[in-house]
Amino acid sequence: IFAWHASHGFCAACGAASDLAEAGWKRVCPACGAQHFPRTDPVVIMLILRGDEVLLGRSPAWPPGMYSLLAGFMEPGESIEAAVRRETLEETGVRVGRVDYLSSQPWPFPSSLMLGCRGEALSRDIVLDPAEIEDARWVDKQAALDGMIGLTPELRPARKGSIARFLIERWLADRLT
C-alpha cells in the first residue's frame, strides 16, 4: 500500500495532488473530487470436492506438513468459474464441473481479493505440475479434522484467519450453504 501511495500522489483525472482517505485505503482529489483506490488482483481459491473428500495442495515455501486449498490468479477476461477450472487442472490435472461462489476475503499482500469457491471434481487422478505445487492429495473429512486439531503433523491446516481455513472449517461442519 505504501508503494501505491508513493506512485499515486496525483489525481489521474485532473493532475492535482491527491489526499489520503479512509486510513490510507483510498486517495481523494480535493480539486475535482475523484476517488482512487489501489489495484486489486482477483484470486480464486477453491474447495474442490469429490464425495466426502477435499483436494488439498502444498507449496514448497510453506511450513512442513501444511496443506491448503488450491488457488491462483485470474486472467484478464476470465470468469470466476473458468479460473477455478483452469487453475485446478493446471496444478493437479483434476477436471472440475460445477463451480459455486461461497465467500471472499481481501488479502492486502500482494493486493489481492480472494474469491472462495466450491468446485465439483469430475476426475480423481492427480497429475502434479511441479512448477505450480509440491504435492496434492485427496483428504477425507476425518483426516482433515484430525489435521485441524493437531493429531497429524504430516497434514497441518491452513493458517487461522485465512479464507482457506474458513472454507475448510465450513465444509467440516457441513455449513457451506
Secondary structure, DSSP 8 states (H G I E B T S, - for coil): -HHHHHH--B-TTT--B-EEEGGGTEEE-TTT--EE----EEEEEEEEEETTEEEEEE-TTS-TTB-B-EEEE--TT--HHHHHHHHHHHHH---EEEEEEEEEEEETTTTEEEEEEEEEES-------TTT-SEEEEEEHHHHHHHHTTS-TTSB---TTSHHHHHHHHHHTT---
